[in-house]
Amino acid sequence: MSFINPFSRRNFLKSSLAAVAGTVGAEALISAVEGSAPFSLPLGVCTDYKNAAMLKELGYSFIEESVGRFLMPDSGEDGYQKKRQELQAANFPIRSYIYFFPGNLKSVGPELHHEAILQRADLALKRAKECGSKNIVFGSGGSRAIPSGFDRDKAKAQHIELCKKMAPLAEKHGVTLAVEPLNRGETNFINSLAEGVEIIEAVNNPWFKLQCDIYHMLRENEPPEEILKYRNHIVHCHIAEKQHRTAPGLEGDDFKPYFRALKKVKYTGGLSLECNWKNFEQEVKQGIRVVKKQLSEV
């Protein structure tokens, strides 16, 4: 039996089909035969829910809101219920939330605020579930920043202790917590996917997963191969351009190597633009065009 390598097979199919379908049509038919549909993901934006109508019209799939602004765990019930009514009226999903808790609630260091953090987390997770959301991003770089001179191993143990108590709250409410590695310009603890996974594996709870932020990966020079390595932990993604955290398309960053990695691991979760905005309406329009184009090219 003779062996036909896939490249020869593709050329044979292309030359055969081109006669009846033209070159472009042949490529489309080959893609259909080989099952290579264009890669796409649910796209969202980290922003105020007041922008829901605009984003829906532009073709985004969801918003990623702020825990403090939308779930309002530091406020009473009335303000939160008003937010829920806005969500129900607009019928545009909030898939996830950022800004889990503020920097003055410390998870590590000589003065801890674990009980206050857990109380806030319990209410935030409960309300996120009521809003039909899938996860809360666990970044909070100020909270986990290790004070100067404090023992790093002790800080890690403190943080893991907190996370082991927090993960069952996520499980109870059915909302995943996504640990977010941040670049060293924002915090000095958990700066890579590997360091995030170290915490996740110590906690060992299926509701305690990994956030993959391509902006932070770029800032830390983390290669796309890290996505392949930690594929089983990734539940949500963020993106922005490397230099100034601008929206995709402003400075021309090529995200395709990271998109190829996501495609290879068959990632199907959300991808949110978490950016510094100058002209929100203009940049959010350009952002979805650029991201969709680059996703389709991998």
C-alpha positions in Angstrom: 0.0 0.0 0.0 1.5 3.4 -1.0 1.5 6.3 1.5 0.2 9.7 0.5 1.4 12.4 2.8 -1.3 15.0 3.8 0.4 17.8 1.9 0.3 15.8 -1.4 -3.3 14.8 -0.6 -4.2 18.5 -0.1 -2.6 19.5 -3.4 -4.3 16.7 -5.2 -7.7 17.7 -3.8 -7.1 21.3 -4.6 -6.1 20.7 -8.2 -9.0 18.3 -8.8 -11.6 20.6 -7.2 -10.3 23.8 -8.7 -11.5 22.8 -12.1 -15.1 22.8 -10.9 -15.1 25.2 -8.0 -12.3 27.6 -8.7 -9.3 28.1 -6.4 -11.2 29.8 -3.6 -14.0 27.4 -3.8 -11.6 24.5 -3.7 -10.0 25.8 -0.5 -13.4 26.0 1.1 -14.4 22.5 0.0 -11.0 21.1 1.3 -11.6 22.8 4.6 -15.0 21.3 4.8 -13.6 17.8 4.0 -10.8 18.1 6.5 -13.0 19.6 9.2 -10.9 22.7 9.7 -13.5 25.3 10.5 -12.2 28.8 11.4 -11.4 29.2 15.0 -13.7 31.4 17.0 -14.4 32.2 20.7 -17.1 34.0 22.6 -15.7 37.6 22.8 -16.4 40.1 25.6 -15.2 43.3 27.1 -14.3 44.3 30.6 -16.5 47.4 31.1 -19.5 49.0 32.7 -22.8 47.2 32.0 -24.1 50.5 30.6 -22.3 49.6 27.4 -24.3 46.4 26.9 -26.5 47.6 24.0 -23.5 48.9 22.1 -21.4 45.7 22.5 -24.4 43.5 21.6 -24.9 45.4 18.4 -21.2 45.1 17.6 -21.3 41.3 17.9 -19.8 40.7 21.3 -21.1 37.8 23.3 -20.8 39.1 26.8 -19.6 41.7 29.3 -17.1 41.2 32.1 -18.1 43.4 34.9 -16.5 44.5 38.2 -17.4 42.7 41.4 -17.5 45.9 43.4 -19.5 47.9 40.8 -22.1 45.3 39.8 -22.3 42.6 42.5 -21.8 45.3 45.2 -20.7 43.0 48.1 -19.9 46.0 50.2 -23.3 47.5 49.8 -26.9 46.6 50.8 -29.4 44.6 48.8 -31.2 47.5 47.1 -28.4 48.6 44.8 -27.6 45.1 43.8 -31.2 44.3 42.9 -31.3 47.4 40.7 -28.3 46.0 38.8 -30.0 42.7 38.4 -33.0 44.4 36.9 -30.8 46.1 34.4 -29.3 42.7 33.5 -32.7 41.1 33.0 -33.9 44.0 30.9 -30.9 44.2 28.6 -30.7 40.4 28.3 -27.0 40.5 27.6 -24.9 38.1 29.7 -22.2 38.9 32.2 -20.0 35.9 31.9 -17.3 36.9 34.4 -16.1 39.5 36.9 -12.8 41.3 37.7 -11.6 43.2 40.8 -12.5 40.5 43.2 -11.5 42.3 46.4 -9.4 45.4 47.1 -5.8 45.7 48.1 -6.5 46.7 51.7 -7.9 43.2 52.3 -4.6 41.3 52.6 -4.3 37.6 51.9 -0.6 37.5 52.8 1.7 39.3 55.2 1.9 40.1 58.9 -1.7 41.4 59.1 -4.3 39.2 57.4 -7.9 39.8 56.5 -9.0 36.2 55.6 -12.3 36.3 57.3 -13.4 39.6 55.7 -12.2 38.2 52.3 -14.2 35.0 52.7 -17.3 36.9 53.7 -17.0 39.1 50.6 -16.3 36.1 48.4 -19.3 34.2 49.7 -21.7 37.1 48.9 -20.0 37.9 45.5 -20.2 34.2 44.4 -23.8 33.9 45.5 -24.8 37.0 43.5 -22.7 36.0 40.5 -24.7 32.7 40.4 -28.0 34.7 40.6 -26.8 36.7 37.6 -26.1 33.5 35.6 -22.4 34.1 35.5 -19.8 31.4 35.0 -16.8 32.7 36.9 -15.0 35.4 38.9 -11.4 36.2 38.1 -9.2 36.0 41.2 -6.5 38.6 40.5 -6.5 41.1 43.3 -2.7 41.8 43.0 -2.6 44.4 45.8 -4.2 41.9 48.2 -1.6 39.2 47.5 1.4 41.4 47.1 4.1 40.2 49.6 5.3 43.0 51.9 9.0 43.9 51.7 11.1 41.6 53.9 8.2 39.1 54.5 9.1 35.5 54.0 7.8 34.3 50.6 7.3 30.7 51.6 5.1 31.8 54.5 3.2 34.2 52.2 2.5 31.3 49.8 1.3 29.1 52.6 -1.0 31.9 53.9 -2.4 32.4 50.4 -3.0 28.7 49.9 -4.7 28.4 53.3 -7.1 31.2 52.2 -7.7 29.6 48.8 -8.5 26.2 50.4 -11.3 27.9 52.3 -12.5 29.9 49.3 -12.7 27.1 46.8 -15.6 25.3 48.6 -17.5 28.6 48.5 -17.1 28.6 44.7 -18.3 25.0 44.6 -21.3 25.7 46.8 -22.5 28.5 44.5 -21.5 26.8 41.2 -19.3 29.7 40.0 -15.6 29.0 39.1 -12.8 31.1 40.6 -10.1 31.7 38.0 -6.7 32.5 39.5 -5.1 35.2 37.4 -1.3 35.5 37.2 -0.3 39.2 36.9 2.9 40.8 35.5 5.5 41.9 38.0 4.6 45.6 37.4 1.3 44.9 39.2 2.3 42.4 41.9 5.2 40.4 43.2 3.4 37.1 43.7 1.9 34.7 41.1 3.4 36.1 37.9 3.2 33.2 35.6 0.8 30.4 34.6 3.2 27.9 36.3 2.9 29.8 39.6 -0.8 30.0 39.3 -1.1 26.3 38.7 1.1 25.7 41.8 -1.6 27.3 43.9 -4.4 25.6 42.0 -2.8 22.1 42.5 -2.3 22.8 46.2 -6.0 23.7 46.6 -7.2 20.7 44.4 -10.8 21.7 43.8 -12.4 21.5 40.4 -14.1 25.0 41.0 -10.7 26.6 41.4 -9.1 27.1 38.0 -6.7 29.3 35.9 -7.2 32.6 34.1 -5.0 33.0 31.0 -4.3 36.7 30.4 -2.3 37.1 27.1 -1.4 40.7 28.0 0.3 39.5 31.2 1.9 36.6 29.4 3.4 39.0 26.9 4.7 41.4 29.6 6.3 38.4 31.3 7.7 36.9 28.1 5.7 33.7 28.6 5.6 31.7 25.4 2.4 30.3 24.0 3.6 26.8 24.8 2.7 27.5 28.5 -0.9 27.3 27.3 -0.3 23.8 26.0 1.3 22.8 29.2 -1.5 24.0 31.5 -4.4 23.4 29.2 -6.4 21.4 31.7 -6.6 24.3 34.2 -7.5 27.2 31.9 -11.1 28.4 32.1 -11.1 32.0 30.9 -8.9 34.4 29.0 -8.1 38.1 28.7 -6.3 40.1 26.0 -4.7 43.5 25.4 -1.7 44.8 23.5 1.7 44.4 25.3 3.2 47.9 25.4 0.4 50.1 26.8 -2.5 47.6 27.4 -4.3 49.1 24.4 -7.1 47.3 22.5 -6.1 44.9 19.8 -5.4 46.8 16.6 -4.0 50.0 18.0 -0.3 49.1 18.0 -0.5 46.1 15.7 0.3 43.2 18.1 0.2 39.7 16.6 -1.7 37.4 19.0 -1.9 34.5 16.6 0.8 32.3 18.3 -1.3 32.4 21.5 -4.5 31.8 19.5 -2.9 28.8 17.8 -2.1 27.4 21.2 -5.7 28.0 22.4 -7.0 26.3 19.2 -4.6 23.4 19.7 -5.9 22.7 23.2 -9.5 23.0 22.0 -10.2 26.0 24.3 -13.9 27.1 24.1 -14.1 29.5 27.0 -14.5 33.3 26.9 -11.9 35.9 25.7 -12.3 39.4 27.1 -10.7 42.6 26.0 -9.3 44.1 29.3 -7.8 47.3 28.0 -6.9 50.9 28.7 -9.3 52.9 26.6 -9.0 56.4 25.1 -11.9 56.3 22.7 -14.0 53.4 23.9 -16.5 53.2 21.1 -14.0 53.5 18.3 -11.4 51.1 19.9 -14.0 48.5 20.9 -15.2 48.4 17.3 -11.7 47.9 16.0 -10.9 45.4 18.7 -13.5 42.9 17.7 -12.6 43.1 14.0 -8.9 42.5 14.7 -9.5 39.7 17.2 -11.9 37.9 14.9 -9.6 38.3 12.0 -6.6 36.9 13.9 -8.6 34.0 15.3 -9.8 33.1 11.8 -6.2 33.0 10.5 -4.9 30.3 12.9 
